[in-house]
Amino acid sequence: MQDTPLPPDGTVADAPDDNWVDKYAPAFARPYLRLSRADRPIGTWLLLLPCWWGLTLAMLHDQSPRWEDAWIFIGCGIGAFLMRGAGCTWNDITDRDFDGQVERTRSRPIPSGQVSVRGAFVWMVLQALLAACILFTFNWQAIGLGVLSLLLVTVYPFAKRFTWWPQVFLGLAFNWGALLVWTAHTGRLEAPAVLLYAAGIAWTLFYDTIYAHQDTEDDALIGVKSTARLFGKQTASWLRRFLMATVGLMGLAVIFAAQGNASVLALVIALGGPWAMGWHMAWQLRGLDIDDPAKCLQLFRANRDTGMIPLVFLAAALLA
């Protein structure tokens, strides 16, 4: 690890140069917003998009959109921002010793001394409580699923210590919204939501393996496990498998959801979502260079667009 000086203004190494936190947020709030990754919004998108998939797929399933769905849609956006922030804060609390030894993460607020562990804990609780206020506006089945998700959020930061597959735990946590929001709309958990959840996990394995290739050298030195280190030069082969699993499972979710209620045209349009998503993932594979951290970060961030693709097709299918 190169011992480069920390940025004097407190900016985080892998944040976009033009992020709104560093440009517009009040100085006193910047360390806490950086702790929540508000300066790097891609994680919020990756948490939010499976929620919106679950909502649009549920609406396609029962063909009964309601005004309440508008609040679910908006509530998911606010809740994803808050819970992603709380989860990242928890992750940085638990990983503070590791982060100080990795070049890319040394500048994060806790290892760089911008925020104390106690201050971070209070900030985490505040974000979680605000998110709970949104969750409690949903039906009781969705509330129960939301409470269960806290177990996954709690365990995830420790996964890299005991398994080569911590990305699976990230996938379990980040795609839980597909189950929760389907249930918030329908009042029950059904097979299409479970298939959609599994598709999201496969997608997470795809994009987070790419992301983890930024840190393989430092991770090896400090003993942190990841699928990037596990796959090594075989990464592209594994990513193709995750691509196929994502497309196949999402396609099955659409078929199970649409059968019996949606029109044939709606089904065809909805199935275009996983198909087009797969092509976008294939484009990422063609450009992947696991030895180029900047390229890995660029491709990881491109997954916002990847996840938007099936959402657009599902929304169009609702109009068919």
Secondary structure, DSSP 4 states (H G I P E B T S, - for coil): ---PPPPTT---TTS-TT-HHHHHS-TTTHHHHHHTTTT-THHHHHHHHHHHHHHHHHHHHH----THHHHHHHHHHHHHHHHHHHHHHHHHHHTHHHHTTSTTTTTSTTTTTSS-HHHHHHHHHHHHHHHHHHHTTS-HHHHHHHHHHHHHHHHHHHHHHH-S-HHHHHHHHHTHHHHHHHHHHHSS--HHHHHHHHHHHHHHHHHHHHHHTTSHHHHHHHT---HHHHHGGGHHHHHHHHHHHHHHHHHHHHHHHHTTTS-HHHHHHHHHHHHHHHHHHHHHHHH--TT-HHHHHHHHHTHHHHHHHHHHHHHHHHH-
